[in-house]
Amino acid sequence: MEQSQFSERLRQAMGKAHLKQADLVRMAAERGEKLGKSQLSQYVSGKVTPRREALGTLAGLLGVPAEWLAGQQDVAAAKPRVQVQVHTERERTMREFKKSSKLDHVLYDVRGPVVDEAARMEAEGERILKLNIGNPAPFGFRTPDEVVKDMRQQLTECEGYSDSRGLFSARKAIMQYSQVKGLPNVQMEHIYTGNGVSELIQLSMHALLDDGDEILIPSPDYPLWTACATLAGGHPVHYLCDEQADWYPDIADMESKISDRTKALVIINPNNPTGAVYPREALEQIVEVARRHQLMIFSDEIYDRLCMDGVEHVSIASLAPDLPCVTFSGLSKSHMIAGYRIGWMVLSGNIRCMNDFLLGVNMLSNMRLCSNVPAQSIVQTALGGYQSVEKYVRPGGRVCDQRDFVYRALNEIDGITAVKPKAAFYIFPKIDVKKFNIHDDEQFALDLLHEKKILVTRGGGFNWEQPDHFRVVYLPRMEVLAECMDDLADFLSTYHQD
Ligand code: PLP
């Protein structure tokens, strides 16, 4: 099916039936048929053509023959039929409920349109290799037995709400972990547990930002930071991380983006999507910038226990006892329990200047009552004693070996270069856009998905402006990665965007 002609016929039929995209999505849902919003918008824009099942759904909704829509009939011979719709009186008079306009500029492509397309393909029986999300469990990374055993043991004691900040035992363990990492003057009442770090990113952005307040966020970033700052009414301003300098933050760029509305800066260290770990000197420079411009520091350190090559992780808060710092971490990645939902944030350093922010955090924390109590109950077990993650990240361990393999394999592909990650399980390769004529990274991800059934996230999904990067999650086992890298090399050997 030729894409542009298909989209023309689709738009023609929609015009004749006086139906907008939102109408079709709603009508499909009412009929119990699958038709996603982004899926439809890709059909309308001519980016993709539907498979048989979706084609049938569209034809049925529009009252046109599927053959005509697919371009298999003479256009003149098959005029769209008149739409016959049965609406009850109540349906006709009911107003439309639109999503909040606050979401208009919120981007979260880690689960975006390309993922919708992958879901649609899966529903049609295709097998997709998902390298788009850092979810260790489906790739055979098991939760330590002791963690599961201890949660089971405590389950009956976790039936009620806990203190809104979290259980004493969990916060005590987090406090001790923070002390080991050198965070200054950490108090129990300044530690908050959350349903993953995700909840606390959202909570802290809402507690801090007034409409129009600016916050510095890295580019590329873990996009939840930009999304939550935007949703809170703030204005995320992106500073560059420099690929030529192992993806460390470009301090000059960071400082040049500060205005009199800038309230805070965010670092993600170790970094998702680049796998960079910032050395002490780089962190000291960032602290200097924050000090000069009186900024709060937010540091997302969820991968701090997944460092490789003997690299030491330094918490930026340990270098800034005079500044207001909020440090985030959790067990999703280090203990392979992303599904249990447990993370935390620790306020440290200059608490006095954060007193009012603290009131906001308390209010929002109280409003959500508490985080998942069974998951809090295993924080002490998880943070103490033997750390099973260490066996994955040392040489010979799965994460380390898979990193080495993917790094080598990607750099062997003509037109791809990648900086070696030092932590986590992501790599952010660069594509030679001239060689492949790439101008649209979403199209690149869609083409790879359609041709090789491999799902990656486009660079733009991480607030990276150029269409020249994508992120690979290297969690699958070596044999799977090997096949995947062969497929990618094969795909790129002929790929050229129109
Ligand atoms: N921060 C970063 C940098 C991440 O990569 C992720 C998840 O991928 C999160 C936070 C969210 O973690 P959680 O599962 O604790 O919500």
Residues whose N, C-alpha, C, O or C-beta is under 5 A from the ligand:
A	BS01	PLP	G134 N195 G196 V197 S198 Y222 I268 N272 D300 I302 G330 S332 A338 I342 G343
